[in-house]
């Protein structure tokens, strides 16, 4: 697993990441009609493609949509805030990433209840700049944690990794233009 996982917010970003040495690409903000060709292209470039299921345009975010993605599009991973999508990804042997937003202590406790049910392969914690919560989520759930959101510098990447994050997810080009500067 790379220490920094790069996220493409546009097709232009995606094209850049296809030739980048990163082994995993997160794809966000994509239209349903483009998905199959983008997954095929990633695999031709020996990349794993993790699809942010909640951000697929033209697709309702329900159980049928998750099954369609797993059975027909076949990304290597699905990221979602919806526990049902995570459960379906796991059922289809697709890497399942549950995204949680930490707004306050109530959202944290709600997230723990959801995570106990969904049992994802990874938990993406947003914002990823709250080091003590990264440690807490990892320890309390026993699941690997990915830190995302508001990470703007290499120092923040290092801090997240030192506090229990397995990796950092980012669409911040400043953090993915020079792969030699990222921690390994």
MDAnalysis code that builds the backbone (N, CA, C; Angstrom):
import MDAnalysis as mda
import numpy as np

u = mda.Universe.empty(552, n_residues=184, atom_resindex=np.repeat(np.arange(184), 3), trajectory=True)
u.add_TopologyAttr("name", ["N", "CA", "C"] * 184)
u.add_TopologyAttr("resid", np.arange(1, 185))
u.add_TopologyAttr("resname", ["UNK", "UNK", "UNK", "UNK", "UNK", "UNK", "UNK", "UNK", "UNK", "UNK", "UNK", "UNK", "UNK", "UNK", "UNK", "UNK", "UNK", "UNK", "UNK", "UNK", "UNK", "UNK", "UNK", "UNK", "UNK", "UNK", "UNK", "UNK", "UNK", "UNK", "UNK", "UNK", "UNK", "UNK", "UNK", "UNK", "UNK", "UNK", "UNK", "UNK", "UNK", "UNK", "UNK", "UNK", "UNK", "UNK", "UNK", "UNK", "UNK", "UNK", "UNK", "UNK", "UNK", "UNK", "UNK", "UNK", "UNK", "UNK", "UNK", "UNK", "UNK", "UNK", "UNK", "UNK", "UNK", "UNK", "UNK", "UNK", "UNK", "UNK", "UNK", "UNK", "UNK", "UNK", "UNK", "UNK", "UNK", "UNK", "UNK", "UNK", "UNK", "UNK", "UNK", "UNK", "UNK", "UNK", "UNK", "UNK", "UNK", "UNK", "UNK", "UNK", "UNK", "UNK", "UNK", "UNK", "UNK", "UNK", "UNK", "UNK", "UNK", "UNK", "UNK", "UNK", "UNK", "UNK", "UNK", "UNK", "UNK", "UNK", "UNK", "UNK", "UNK", "UNK", "UNK", "UNK", "UNK", "UNK", "UNK", "UNK", "UNK", "UNK", "UNK", "UNK", "UNK", "UNK", "UNK", "UNK", "UNK", "UNK", "UNK", "UNK", "UNK", "UNK", "UNK", "UNK", "UNK", "UNK", "UNK", "UNK", "UNK", "UNK", "UNK", "UNK", "UNK", "UNK", "UNK", "UNK", "UNK", "UNK", "UNK", "UNK", "UNK", "UNK", "UNK", "UNK", "UNK", "UNK", "UNK", "UNK", "UNK", "UNK", "UNK", "UNK", "UNK", "UNK", "UNK", "UNK", "UNK", "UNK", "UNK", "UNK", "UNK", "UNK", "UNK", "UNK", "UNK", "UNK", "UNK", "UNK", "UNK", "UNK", "UNK", "UNK"])
u.atoms.positions = np.array([
    [0.851, -1.183, 0.000],
    [0.000, 0.000, 0.000],
    [0.893, 1.242, 0.000],
    [0.670, 2.137, -0.965],
    [1.449, 3.387, -0.957],
    [1.055, 4.253, 0.237],
    [1.940, 5.120, 0.658],
    [1.656, 6.004, 1.795],
    [0.784, 7.191, 1.398],
    [0.796, 7.539, 0.107],
    [-0.064, 8.599, -0.396],
    [-0.832, 8.022, -1.581],
    [-2.160, 8.029, -1.477],
    [-3.032, 7.524, -2.536],
    [-3.640, 8.725, -3.234],
    [-3.469, 8.776, -4.534],
    [-3.817, 9.968, -5.289],
    [-5.235, 9.893, -5.836],
    [-5.947, 11.018, -5.751],
    [-7.343, 11.089, -6.177],
    [-7.486, 12.058, -7.342],
    [-8.163, 11.590, -8.393],
    [-8.427, 12.407, -9.571],
    [-9.821, 13.000, -9.471],
    [-9.882, 14.327, -9.540],
    [-11.183, 15.016, -9.501],
    [-11.746, 15.239, -10.900],
    [-10.936, 15.030, -11.923],
    [-11.362, 15.273, -13.301],
    [-10.687, 14.251, -14.216],
    [-11.165, 14.177, -15.435],
    [-10.556, 13.272, -16.421],
    [-9.121, 13.721, -16.712],
    [-8.887, 15.013, -16.740],
    [-7.527, 15.522, -16.959],
    [-6.588, 15.031, -15.845],
    [-7.023, 15.116, -14.592],
    [-6.230, 14.606, -13.471],
    [-6.002, 13.104, -13.630],
    [-7.053, 12.404, -14.005],
    [-6.983, 10.950, -14.181],
    [-5.928, 10.589, -15.220],
    [-5.916, 11.291, -16.340],
    [-4.930, 11.030, -17.397],
    [-3.508, 11.248, -16.881],
    [-3.309, 12.272, -16.053],
    [-1.995, 12.516, -15.459],
    [-1.574, 11.357, -14.565],
    [-2.521, 10.841, -13.781],
    [-2.199, 9.780, -12.834],
    [-1.950, 8.436, -13.517],
    [-2.464, 8.257, -14.723],
    [-2.200, 7.007, -15.442],
    [-0.712, 6.830, -15.730],
    [0.008, 7.925, -15.916],
    [1.444, 7.846, -16.202],
    [2.294, 8.146, -14.968],
    [1.670, 8.409, -13.857],
    [2.350, 8.643, -12.582],
    [2.732, 7.282, -11.994],
    [3.800, 7.191, -11.223],
    [4.180, 5.891, -10.648],
    [3.261, 5.369, -9.537],
    [2.230, 6.099, -9.170],
    [1.315, 5.638, -8.129],
    [0.611, 4.347, -8.564],
    [0.498, 3.365, -7.671],
    [-0.158, 2.103, -8.039],
    [-1.683, 2.112, -7.876],
    [-2.218, 3.086, -7.116],
    [-3.653, 3.153, -6.848],
    [-4.142, 4.552, -7.196],
    [-5.266, 4.611, -7.909],
    [-5.897, 5.891, -8.237],
    [-7.320, 5.863, -7.680],
    [-7.692, 6.947, -7.013],
    [-9.083, 7.134, -6.608],
    [-9.721, 8.023, -7.666],
    [-10.867, 7.598, -8.164],
    [-11.577, 8.366, -9.182],
    [-12.835, 8.959, -8.571],
    [-12.943, 10.292, -8.680],
    [-14.075, 11.036, -8.136],
    [-14.758, 11.795, -9.272],
    [-15.994, 12.184, -9.071],
    [-16.700, 13.071, -10.010],
    [-16.642, 12.582, -11.451],
    [-17.177, 11.419, -11.693],
    [-17.157, 10.849, -13.030],
    [-18.581, 10.508, -13.460],
    [-18.827, 10.561, -14.754],
    [-20.145, 10.215, -15.289],
    [-20.227, 8.714, -15.520],
    [-21.373, 8.169, -15.248],
    [-21.621, 6.736, -15.383],
    [-21.176, 6.193, -16.744],
    [-21.427, 6.935, -17.801],
    [-21.101, 6.454, -19.144],
    [-19.601, 6.300, -19.383],
    [-18.770, 6.927, -18.570],
    [-17.315, 6.864, -18.748],
    [-16.654, 5.746, -17.943],
    [-17.373, 5.175, -17.010],
    [-16.754, 4.285, -16.034],
    [-16.048, 3.074, -16.621],
    [-16.714, 2.339, -17.470],
    [-16.129, 1.088, -17.963],
    [-14.815, 1.337, -18.684],
    [-14.772, 2.341, -19.534],
    [-13.531, 2.609, -20.272],
    [-12.428, 3.112, -19.341],
    [-12.784, 3.842, -18.292],
    [-11.774, 4.343, -17.354],
    [-11.190, 3.221, -16.499],
    [-12.011, 2.260, -16.114],
    [-11.517, 1.103, -15.364],
    [-10.591, 0.277, -16.252],
    [-11.006, 0.042, -17.488],
    [-10.181, -0.715, -18.434],
    [-8.840, -0.021, -18.655],
    [-8.866, 1.273, -18.815],
    [-7.643, 2.046, -19.026],
    [-6.711, 1.964, -17.816],
    [-7.267, 2.047, -16.625],
    [-6.441, 1.931, -15.414],
    [-5.752, 0.577, -15.376],
    [-6.484, -0.471, -15.674],
    [-5.902, -1.818, -15.642],
    [-4.845, -2.003, -16.720],
    [-5.030, -1.374, -17.877],
    [-4.004, -1.426, -18.936],
    [-2.704, -0.766, -18.474],
    [-2.830, 0.207, -17.576],
    [-1.660, 0.903, -17.025],
    [-1.203, 0.281, -15.700],
    [-1.694, -0.896, -15.385],
    [-1.319, -1.631, -14.161],
    [-1.631, -0.833, -12.894],
    [-2.751, -0.144, -12.903],
    [-3.199, 0.634, -11.746],
    [-4.421, -0.027, -11.125],
    [-4.518, 0.060, -9.808],
    [-5.766, -0.263, -9.137],
    [-6.631, 0.989, -9.191],
    [-7.908, 0.804, -9.462],
    [-8.822, 1.934, -9.497],
    [-9.851, 1.789, -8.390],
    [-9.826, 2.753, -7.470],
    [-10.829, 2.821, -6.416],
    [-11.810, 3.905, -6.826],
    [-13.053, 3.551, -6.918],
    [-14.090, 4.457, -7.376],
    [-14.878, 5.006, -6.191],
    [-15.029, 6.319, -6.173],
    [-15.856, 6.929, -5.131],
    [-17.306, 6.806, -5.592],
    [-17.987, 5.785, -5.105],
    [-19.326, 5.428, -5.579],
    [-20.339, 6.546, -5.384],
    [-20.195, 7.333, -4.342],
    [-21.166, 8.393, -4.056],
    [-21.060, 9.555, -5.035],
    [-19.970, 9.627, -5.777],
    [-19.743, 10.754, -6.680],
    [-19.883, 10.380, -8.153],
    [-20.488, 9.237, -8.442],
    [-20.742, 8.843, -9.827],
    [-22.007, 9.560, -10.294],
    [-21.852, 10.392, -11.312],
    [-22.991, 11.131, -11.859],
    [-23.844, 10.185, -12.709],
    [-25.150, 10.272, -12.522],
    [-26.066, 9.447, -13.285],
    [-26.384, 8.121, -12.624],
    [-25.977, 7.970, -11.383],
    [-26.212, 6.722, -10.667],
    [-26.804, 7.038, -9.303],
    [-27.907, 6.403, -8.993],
    [-28.512, 6.562, -7.676],
    [-27.649, 5.813, -6.664],
    [-27.581, 6.286, -5.461],
    [-26.737, 5.683, -4.437],
    [-27.548, 4.707, -3.600],
    [-27.786, 3.534, -4.174],
    [-28.553, 2.520, -3.474],
    [-27.922, 1.147, -3.700],
    [-28.575, 0.118, -3.187],
    [-28.045, -1.243, -3.265],
    [-27.877, -1.709, -4.713],
    [-28.837, -1.409, -5.561],
    [-28.758, -1.817, -6.965],
    [-27.567, -1.154, -7.665],
    [-27.326, 0.102, -7.357],
    [-26.194, 0.807, -7.957],
    [-24.875, 0.174, -7.529],
    [-24.757, -0.153, -6.261],
    [-23.526, -0.790, -5.776],
    [-23.322, -2.145, -6.435],
    [-24.390, -2.909, -6.597],
    [-24.270, -4.197, -7.274],
    [-23.867, -4.012, -8.732],
    [-24.440, -3.027, -9.397],
    [-24.069, -2.733, -10.783],
    [-22.579, -2.404, -10.884],
    [-22.111, -1.552, -9.995],
    [-20.692, -1.178, -10.032],
    [-19.803, -2.404, -9.832],
    [-20.117, -3.219, -8.852],
    [-19.288, -4.397, -8.556],
    [-19.346, -5.445, -9.658],
    [-20.516, -5.701, -10.200],
    [-20.687, -6.778, -11.171],
    [-20.351, -6.371, -12.597],
    [-20.623, -5.117, -12.965],
    [-20.446, -4.706, -14.352],
    [-19.238, -3.812, -14.589],
    [-18.996, -2.883, -13.709],
    [-17.875, -1.949, -13.886],
    [-16.588, -2.553, -13.340],
    [-16.674, -3.242, -12.238],
    [-15.585, -3.979, -11.608],
    [-14.350, -3.131, -11.255],
    [-14.559, -2.074, -10.470],
    [-13.381, -1.351, -9.965],
    [-12.674, -2.238, -8.939],
    [-11.463, -1.869, -8.596],
    [-10.711, -2.624, -7.586],
    [-11.185, -2.279, -6.182],
    [-11.761, -1.088, -6.026],
    [-12.255, -0.656, -4.724],
    [-13.431, 0.280, -4.878],
    [-14.283, 0.303, -3.860],
    [-15.389, 1.250, -3.797],
    [-15.287, 2.029, -2.492],
    [-15.400, 3.339, -2.612],
    [-15.419, 4.236, -1.460],
    [-16.831, 4.776, -1.340],
    [-17.363, 4.766, -0.119],
    [-18.713, 5.289, 0.078],
    [-18.928, 5.679, 1.531],
    [-19.847, 6.614, 1.724],
    [-20.309, 6.946, 3.064],
    [-21.458, 6.037, 3.471],
    [-21.968, 5.257, 2.524],
    [-23.131, 4.396, 2.751],
    [-22.691, 2.980, 3.122],
    [-23.107, 2.530, 4.293],
    [-22.728, 1.197, 4.774],
    [-23.193, 0.102, 3.831],
    [-24.347, 0.254, 3.224],
    [-24.871, -0.771, 2.320],
    [-23.951, -0.948, 1.108],
    [-23.415, 0.134, 0.581],
    [-22.482, 0.054, -0.540],
    [-21.219, -0.693, -0.117],
    [-20.736, -0.408, 1.073],
    [-19.552, -1.079, 1.603],
    [-19.815, -2.576, 1.774],
    [-20.965, -2.925, 2.296],
    [-21.319, -4.338, 2.479],
    [-21.384, -5.074, 1.137],
    [-21.950, -4.432, 0.136],
    [-22.041, -5.060, -1.186],
    [-20.655, -5.202, -1.806],
    [-19.807, -4.205, -1.656],
    [-18.439, -4.311, -2.164],
    [-17.739, -5.518, -1.532],
    [-17.862, -5.653, -0.225],
    [-17.233, -6.794, 0.475],
    [-17.773, -8.116, -0.052],
    [-19.072, -8.187, -0.274],
    [-19.714, -9.401, -0.777],
    [-19.155, -9.805, -2.143],
    [-18.766, -8.808, -2.942],
    [-18.254, -9.055, -4.294],
    [-16.723, -9.050, -4.348],
    [-16.077, -9.127, -3.199],
    [-14.618, -9.140, -3.120],
    [-13.966, -7.925, -3.775],
    [-14.621, -6.791, -3.629],
    [-14.082, -5.507, -4.068],
    [-13.610, -4.805, -2.801],
    [-12.424, -4.215, -2.832],
    [-11.926, -3.500, -1.658],
    [-12.967, -2.469, -1.222],
    [-13.356, -2.534, 0.044],
    [-14.432, -1.702, 0.576],
    [-13.858, -0.644, 1.508],
    [-14.110, 0.622, 1.165],
    [-13.611, 1.737, 1.961],
    [-14.802, 2.555, 2.461],
    [-14.988, 2.596, 3.768],
    [-16.065, 3.384, 4.370],
    [-15.520, 4.763, 4.685],
    [-16.131, 5.776, 4.125],
    [-15.713, 7.151, 4.357],
    [-16.555, 7.720, 5.489],
    [-15.875, 8.279, 6.506],
    [-16.599, 8.908, 7.615],
    [-16.142, 10.353, 7.770],
    [-17.092, 11.204, 8.125],
    [-16.818, 12.622, 8.362],
    [-16.918, 12.881, 9.855],
    [-15.860, 13.390, 10.442],
    [-15.831, 13.675, 11.871],
    [-16.118, 15.160, 12.088],
    [-17.354, 15.422, 12.451],
    [-17.796, 16.798, 12.659],
    [-17.790, 17.135, 14.142],
    [-18.244, 16.165, 14.941],
    [-18.323, 16.344, 16.382],
    [-18.355, 14.962, 17.029],
    [-18.465, 14.915, 18.354],
    [-18.428, 13.626, 19.049],
    [-19.635, 12.755, 18.690],
    [-20.764, 13.365, 18.398],
    [-21.943, 12.589, 17.990],
    [-21.696, 11.886, 16.652],
    [-21.107, 12.591, 15.693],
    [-20.821, 11.965, 14.392],
    [-19.795, 10.845, 14.545],
    [-18.875, 11.000, 15.459],
    [-17.890, 9.950, 15.710],
    [-18.566, 8.695, 16.257],
    [-19.437, 8.858, 17.255],
    [-20.134, 7.706, 17.833],
    [-21.066, 7.047, 16.817],
    [-21.739, 7.846, 16.009],
    [-22.583, 7.298, 14.943],
    [-21.734, 6.501, 13.961],
    [-20.572, 7.028, 13.626],
    [-19.664, 6.332, 12.702],
    [-19.229, 4.991, 13.272],
    [-18.957, 4.930, 14.558],
    [-18.561, 3.656, 15.168],
    [-19.669, 2.608, 15.022],
    [-20.906, 3.027, 15.197],
    [-22.028, 2.081, 15.036],
    [-22.116, 1.589, 13.589],
    [-21.958, 2.489, 12.642],
    [-22.013, 2.121, 11.224],
    [-20.857, 1.196, 10.869],
    [-19.665, 1.517, 11.342],
    [-18.476, 0.712, 11.041],
    [-18.566, -0.689, 11.640],
    [-19.193, -0.816, 12.795],
    [-19.362, -2.135, 13.407],
    [-20.207, -3.029, 12.512],
    [-21.125, -2.434, 11.789],
    [-21.990, -3.191, 10.880],
    [-21.315, -3.449, 9.534],
    [-20.685, -2.423, 8.959],
    [-20.155, -2.552, 7.594],
    [-18.819, -3.287, 7.516],
    [-18.011, -3.224, 8.576],
    [-16.716, -3.920, 8.619],
    [-15.905, -3.728, 7.331],
    [-15.598, -2.473, 6.976],
    [-14.882, -2.218, 5.723],
    [-13.434, -2.706, 5.781],
    [-12.826, -2.811, 4.609],
    [-11.400, -3.140, 4.546],
    [-10.570, -1.973, 5.071],
    [-11.011, -0.756, 4.751],
    [-10.337, 0.472, 5.185],
    [-11.399, 1.486, 5.602],
    [-10.989, 2.391, 6.489],
    [-11.837, 3.508, 6.892],
    [-11.127, 4.784, 6.464],
    [-11.799, 5.590, 5.649],
    [-11.240, 6.886, 5.276],
    [-11.830, 7.933, 6.208],
    [-10.979, 8.570, 6.990],
    [-11.389, 9.555, 7.987],
    [-11.178, 10.953, 7.432],
    [-12.246, 11.735, 7.420],
    [-12.172, 13.126, 6.999],
    [-12.686, 14.017, 8.119],
    [-12.055, 15.106, 8.457],
    [-10.764, 15.522, 7.930],
    [-9.628, 14.696, 8.526],
    [-8.605, 14.545, 7.720],
    [-7.473, 13.711, 8.119],
    [-6.413, 14.439, 8.919],
    [-6.716, 15.637, 9.339],
    [-5.729, 16.455, 10.055],
    [-5.958, 16.478, 11.554],
    [-6.670, 15.486, 12.064],
    [-6.925, 15.396, 13.500],
    [-6.228, 14.125, 13.995],
    [-4.923, 14.220, 14.251],
    [-4.118, 13.022, 14.522],
    [-4.645, 12.124, 15.634],
    [-5.069, 12.689, 16.745],
    [-5.507, 11.833, 17.854],
    [-6.763, 11.041, 17.489],
    [-7.603, 11.572, 16.598],
    [-8.789, 10.826, 16.181],
    [-8.434, 9.717, 15.186],
    [-7.398, 9.912, 14.398],
    [-6.940, 8.838, 13.504],
    [-6.539, 7.627, 14.339],
    [-5.762, 7.887, 15.384],
    [-5.338, 6.813, 16.291],
    [-6.539, 6.151, 16.964],
    [-7.457, 6.970, 17.441],
    [-8.615, 6.439, 18.153],
    [-9.464, 5.547, 17.247],
    [-9.745, 6.011, 16.028],
    [-10.574, 5.227, 15.102],
    [-9.895, 3.900, 14.783],
    [-8.600, 3.938, 14.529],
    [-7.857, 2.708, 14.217],
    [-7.903, 1.742, 15.394],
    [-7.653, 2.248, 16.589],
    [-7.628, 1.386, 17.770],
    [-9.015, 0.840, 18.106],
    [-10.004, 1.682, 18.033],
    [-11.350, 1.252, 18.436],
    [-11.984, 0.282, 17.431],
    [-11.672, 0.446, 16.139],
    [-12.295, -0.412, 15.123],
    [-11.426, -1.606, 14.732],
    [-10.128, -1.492, 14.959],
    [-9.222, -2.548, 14.520],
    [-9.050, -2.598, 13.012],
    [-9.448, -1.533, 12.329],
    [-9.364, -1.459, 10.863],
    [-8.292, -0.454, 10.449],
    [-7.658, -0.680, 9.297],
    [-6.702, 0.304, 8.792],
    [-7.413, 1.615, 8.438],
    [-6.753, 2.716, 8.746],
    [-7.324, 4.045, 8.546],
    [-6.563, 4.785, 7.447],
    [-7.330, 5.431, 6.578],
    [-6.790, 6.334, 5.566],
    [-7.194, 7.740, 5.985],
    [-6.267, 8.675, 5.934],
    [-6.556, 10.061, 6.315],
    [-6.783, 10.873, 5.051],
    [-7.884, 11.603, 4.998],
    [-8.186, 12.425, 3.823],
    [-8.786, 13.749, 4.234],
    [-8.703, 14.701, 3.359],
    [-9.344, 15.978, 3.605],
    [-8.493, 16.955, 4.387],
    [-8.245, 18.098, 3.791],
    [-7.520, 19.219, 4.393],
    [-6.049, 18.933, 4.662],
    [-5.511, 17.885, 4.115],
    [-4.072, 17.639, 4.250],
    [-3.398, 18.413, 3.122],
    [-2.608, 19.402, 3.509],
    [-2.086, 20.364, 2.532],
    [-0.568, 20.406, 2.428],
    [0.129, 19.649, 3.265],
    [1.594, 19.712, 3.239],
    [2.185, 18.338, 3.526],
    [3.451, 18.179, 3.180],
    [4.153, 16.937, 3.487],
    [4.218, 16.718, 4.996],
    [4.347, 17.804, 5.758],
    [4.390, 17.671, 7.217],
    [3.086, 17.079, 7.736],
    [1.956, 17.480, 7.166],
    [0.670, 16.924, 7.589],
    [0.531, 15.464, 7.163],
    [1.101, 15.100, 6.015],
    [1.121, 13.693, 5.591],
    [1.877, 12.874, 6.633],
    [3.060, 13.343, 6.993],
    [3.897, 12.633, 7.961],
    [3.183, 12.526, 9.312],
    [2.552, 13.604, 9.750],
    [1.827, 13.579, 11.034],
    [0.714, 12.537, 11.012],
    [-0.053, 12.498, 9.934],
    [-1.141, 11.512, 9.828],
    [-0.579, 10.096, 9.884],
    [0.510, 9.844, 9.185],
    [1.115, 8.511, 9.171],
    [1.671, 8.142, 10.546],
    [2.261, 9.115, 11.223],
    [2.809, 8.863, 12.559],
    [1.723, 8.601, 13.605],
    [0.501, 9.027, 13.309],
    [-0.598, 8.863, 14.267],
    [-1.595, 7.786, 13.844],
    [-1.102, 6.812, 13.102],
    [-1.922, 5.628, 12.858],
    [-2.531, 5.478, 11.494],
    [-2.449, 6.490, 10.645],
    [-2.989, 6.322, 9.293],
    [-2.078, 5.385, 8.504],
    [-2.679, 4.451, 7.803],
    [-1.927, 3.564, 6.920],
    [-1.451, 4.335, 5.699],
    [-2.302, 5.270, 5.241],
    [-1.989, 6.093, 4.072],
    [-2.825, 7.364, 4.132],
    [-2.478, 8.289, 3.262],
    [-3.203, 9.544, 3.109],
    [-3.803, 9.550, 1.712],
    [-5.072, 9.963, 1.588],
    [-5.691, 10.137, 0.283],
    [-5.737, 11.622, -0.022],
    [-5.405, 11.982, -1.273],
    [-5.389, 13.407, -1.590],
    [-5.605, 13.673, -3.076],
    [-6.303, 14.759, -3.340],
    [-6.415, 15.277, -4.706],
    [-5.562, 16.532, -4.855],
    [-4.825, 16.872, -3.803],
    [-3.963, 18.054, -3.799],
    [-2.722, 17.786, -4.640],
    [-2.659, 18.402, -5.806],
    [-1.559, 18.141, -6.740],
    [-0.194, 18.471, -6.154],
    [-0.161, 19.395, -5.231],
    [1.105, 19.737, -4.581],
    [1.702, 18.514, -3.883],
    [0.832, 17.611, -3.436],
    [1.298, 16.427, -2.712],
    [1.524, 15.228, -3.621],
    [1.112, 15.324, -4.901],
    [1.347, 14.174, -5.760],
    [2.129, 14.453, -7.023],
    [2.636, 15.642, -7.173],
    [3.441, 15.919, -8.371],
    [4.829, 15.299, -8.296],
    [5.421, 15.250, -7.110],
    [6.772, 14.697, -6.962],
    [6.736, 13.448, -6.114],
    [6.649, 12.256, -6.750],
    [6.529, 11.030, -5.968],
    [7.742, 10.754, -5.100],
    [8.901, 11.300, -5.437],
    [10.099, 11.041, -4.633],
    [10.044, 11.752, -3.295],
    [9.159, 12.755, -3.170],
    [9.085, 13.495, -1.908],
    [8.067, 12.909, -0.940],
    [7.322, 11.900, -1.371],
    [6.318, 11.318, -0.484],
    [6.939, 10.225, 0.369],
    [6.503, 10.102, 1.604],
    [7.023, 9.058, 2.479],
    [6.655, 7.675, 1.960],
    [7.524, 6.706, 2.138],
    [7.237, 5.340, 1.671],
    [7.318, 4.361, 2.809],
])
